[in-house]
Amino acid sequence: MRIIALLLIAAALFYGASRLPHIQIGERATGGYDGASMTPQQQVNQAAKEAREAADAAEAAGNATMRQATPEPTP
């Protein structure tokens, strides 16, 4: 009886999985499965732009910290 119940559960899961829309691996991570995903070159360009912006922000924050940490010379 348990074997029959397990087979019915497995069949129901298989049937349910086969009815789901097919999603390619990585489509969710790259923006969705609606055709709005970026091409690999666009992803590279976007990542490079974000890295430059992060580096600029880090440099600006470091410069501001150095200005605050350095005492002003008194004449």
Phi, psi and omega in degrees: 000320179295322181296319179296318179296317178296321178295320178295319178296316179297319179295319179295319178295318178297316179297315179297318180294325181288340180273348179288148176294144182282125179242124179292150179298130177091350182294321178296321182289337183256015172123354176125175182250021182263010180092001182266010181293149179277152174285161179303322179293321177296322178296318179297314180298317180296317179295320179295319178297315180295323179294318177298316180297319179294320179295319178297317179295319179294320178295318179296319179294321178295319178296319179295321179294319179295321178295323180287326184281334182275121180289147178288136177288137179258132181283000000 
